[in-house]
Amino acid sequence: MKRRVYPFLLVAVFLLGCLGHLLFRPKPPASAPCLLCLEMENANTLLLYSLPDVGDTVCISGISGKIVQVESTPRTLYERERGELFSRSSLFTSNITFKVKVDASMKDGRLSLGASPLFLGDTVTLSGNNFSFSARLTEFSANF
């Protein structure tokens, strides 16, 4: 008798565990609008005309968002001459800052785009119609 009941008991416990997992698993966090600040360093100044404009749709690691602000500043170069430090603006490279509005979720105080968590300083891929490049996440604000 024990040999016949034991397999059925194992299957029943397994099915009960599967049912409990499906019914009581935690719900995914709800997404809310977030403002991400992405920075691209040492961009070629000759290609600045191909950057997206304000209001364009871009894709950040597979999640679509809208550009809120684009800012470009020439990179500062430093040189030392006879013991004095001089600085001048570069003609060939620029630092570009993008502010992008996306729907992201906050889980345990961490920002996550889709299923992957994002941390400050992480590199993400920013792509659009005629460009694709890597940018670094410098700041974010949720529910702005």
Kinemage of the C-alpha trace (Angstrom):
@kinemage 1
@onewidth
@group {chain A} dominant
@subgroup {mainchain}
@vectorlist {calphas} color= white
{ca met a 1} P 0.000 0.000 0.000
{ca lys a 2} L 2.817 2.415 0.808
{ca arg a 3} L 4.397 1.940 -2.594
{ca arg a 4} L 1.253 3.089 -4.419
{ca val a 5} L 0.511 6.173 -2.267
{ca tyr a 6} L 4.014 7.633 -2.193
{ca pro a 7} L 4.256 8.634 -5.929
{ca phe a 8} L 0.786 10.179 -5.812
{ca leu a 9} L 1.744 12.112 -2.685
{ca leu a 10} L 4.895 13.458 -4.384
{ca val a 11} L 2.931 14.559 -7.464
{ca ala a 12} L 0.262 16.197 -5.269
{ca val a 13} L 2.883 18.155 -3.284
{ca phe a 14} L 4.573 19.239 -6.522
{ca leu a 15} L 1.280 20.424 -8.053
{ca leu a 16} L 0.361 22.234 -4.845
{ca gly a 17} L 3.730 24.017 -4.885
{ca cys a 18} L 3.258 25.038 -8.542
{ca leu a 19} L -0.220 26.358 -7.816
{ca gly a 20} L 1.054 28.340 -4.812
{ca his a 21} L 3.870 29.799 -6.911
{ca leu a 22} L 1.456 30.946 -9.618
{ca leu a 23} L -1.100 32.435 -7.237
{ca phe a 24} L 1.164 34.135 -4.691
{ca arg a 25} L 4.169 35.358 -6.686
{ca pro a 26} L 4.987 39.079 -6.324
{ca lys a 27} L 3.515 41.420 -8.891
{ca pro a 28} L 5.933 43.298 -11.168
{ca pro a 29} L 6.397 46.954 -10.210
{ca ala a 30} L 4.249 49.458 -12.064
{ca ser a 31} L 6.049 51.686 -14.518
{ca ala a 32} L 6.051 55.456 -14.081
{ca pro a 33} L 7.491 58.300 -16.152
{ca cys a 34} L 11.168 58.928 -15.417
{ca leu a 35} L 13.622 61.500 -16.689
{ca leu a 36} L 17.028 60.026 -17.539
{ca cys a 37} L 20.126 62.129 -18.089
{ca leu a 38} L 22.560 60.409 -20.476
{ca glu a 39} L 26.013 61.742 -21.292
{ca met a 40} L 28.173 60.926 -24.286
{ca glu a 41} L 31.783 62.023 -24.053
{ca asn a 42} L 34.263 62.700 -26.868
{ca ala a 43} L 31.697 62.769 -29.664
{ca asn a 44} L 32.894 63.853 -33.074
{ca thr a 45} L 31.879 67.491 -33.530
{ca leu a 46} L 31.451 67.042 -37.276
{ca leu a 47} L 28.565 64.638 -36.664
{ca leu a 48} L 26.520 66.894 -34.382
{ca tyr a 49} L 24.037 67.615 -37.181
{ca ser a 50} L 22.791 64.013 -37.015
{ca leu a 51} L 21.768 64.225 -33.341
{ca pro a 52} L 18.061 63.914 -32.553
{ca asp a 53} L 16.015 67.026 -31.898
{ca val a 54} L 13.751 67.720 -28.929
{ca gly a 55} L 10.588 65.641 -29.240
{ca asp a 56} L 12.137 62.847 -31.312
{ca thr a 57} L 11.550 59.238 -30.315
{ca val a 58} L 14.647 57.252 -29.326
{ca cys a 59} L 15.219 53.749 -28.051
{ca ile a 60} L 17.212 53.147 -24.845
{ca ser a 61} L 18.189 49.494 -24.513
{ca gly a 62} L 14.954 48.391 -26.172
{ca ile a 63} L 12.601 50.849 -24.393
{ca ser a 64} L 11.267 53.813 -26.367
{ca gly a 65} L 11.330 57.338 -24.979
{ca lys a 66} L 11.132 61.003 -25.989
{ca ile a 67} L 13.999 63.497 -26.046
{ca val a 68} L 13.299 66.408 -23.702
{ca gln a 69} L 16.620 68.259 -23.981
{ca val a 70} L 19.843 67.994 -25.999
{ca glu a 71} L 22.911 69.958 -24.951
{ca ser a 72} L 26.319 69.971 -26.604
{ca thr a 73} L 29.442 71.559 -25.143
{ca pro a 74} L 32.949 71.504 -26.620
{ca arg a 75} L 35.432 69.398 -24.695
{ca thr a 76} L 37.976 71.370 -22.673
{ca leu a 77} L 41.622 70.653 -23.421
{ca tyr a 78} L 44.381 71.519 -20.989
{ca glu a 79} L 48.025 72.161 -21.759
{ca arg a 80} L 50.969 73.282 -19.703
{ca glu a 81} L 53.374 75.812 -21.123
{ca arg a 82} L 56.345 77.107 -19.116
{ca gly a 83} L 54.746 75.999 -15.861
{ca glu a 84} L 51.398 77.672 -16.527
{ca leu a 85} L 48.208 75.726 -17.177
{ca phe a 86} L 46.110 76.835 -20.160
{ca ser a 87} L 42.707 75.577 -21.205
{ca arg a 88} L 40.972 75.855 -24.555
{ca ser a 89} L 37.917 74.400 -26.239
{ca ser a 90} L 38.369 71.496 -28.604
{ca leu a 91} L 37.344 71.936 -32.226
{ca phe a 92} L 36.962 68.205 -32.898
{ca thr a 93} L 35.284 66.607 -29.870
{ca ser a 94} L 32.257 67.506 -27.751
{ca asn a 95} L 30.399 66.252 -24.715
{ca ile a 96} L 26.695 65.707 -25.387
{ca thr a 97} L 24.004 65.489 -22.706
{ca phe a 98} L 20.555 64.043 -23.429
{ca lys a 99} L 17.522 64.184 -21.178
{ca val a 100} L 15.058 61.470 -22.128
{ca lys a 101} L 11.573 60.775 -20.761
{ca val a 102} L 10.868 57.016 -20.504
{ca asp a 103} L 8.458 54.737 -18.665
{ca ala a 104} L 10.576 52.850 -16.131
{ca ser a 105} L 9.896 51.093 -12.872
{ca met a 106} L 11.449 51.451 -9.446
{ca lys a 107} L 12.119 48.274 -7.483
{ca asp a 108} L 13.806 48.400 -4.072
{ca gly a 109} L 14.995 51.945 -4.812
{ca arg a 110} L 16.623 50.893 -8.091
{ca leu a 111} L 15.680 52.007 -11.550
{ca ser a 112} L 14.901 49.272 -14.056
{ca leu a 113} L 14.152 49.473 -17.752
{ca gly a 114} L 12.135 46.423 -18.653
{ca ala a 115} L 13.664 43.465 -16.826
{ca ser a 116} L 17.204 44.814 -16.421
{ca pro a 117} L 18.182 47.121 -13.519
{ca leu a 118} L 20.135 50.308 -14.237
{ca phe a 119} L 22.675 51.908 -11.943
{ca leu a 120} L 24.284 55.336 -12.135
{ca gly a 121} L 27.333 55.135 -14.377
{ca asp a 122} L 26.005 52.230 -16.469
{ca thr a 123} L 26.450 52.437 -20.217
{ca val a 124} L 23.303 52.100 -22.312
{ca thr a 125} L 22.706 52.089 -26.056
{ca leu a 126} L 20.812 55.098 -27.373
{ca ser a 127} L 19.485 54.595 -30.893
{ca gly a 128} L 17.198 56.361 -33.313
{ca asn a 129} L 16.493 56.695 -37.026
{ca asn a 130} L 19.996 57.542 -38.200
{ca phe a 131} L 22.250 57.010 -35.178
{ca ser a 132} L 23.231 54.522 -32.504
{ca phe a 133} L 25.823 55.117 -29.796
{ca ser a 134} L 26.680 54.397 -26.183
{ca ala a 135} L 25.941 56.895 -23.437
{ca arg a 136} L 26.470 56.860 -19.681
{ca leu a 137} L 23.598 57.282 -17.208
{ca thr a 138} L 24.514 60.228 -14.993
{ca glu a 139} L 21.246 60.964 -13.162
{ca phe a 140} L 17.556 60.116 -13.108
{ca ser a 141} L 14.427 61.404 -11.470
{ca ala a 142} L 11.223 59.443 -11.046
{ca asn a 143} L 7.673 60.827 -11.131
{ca phe a 144} L 8.814 64.298 -12.150
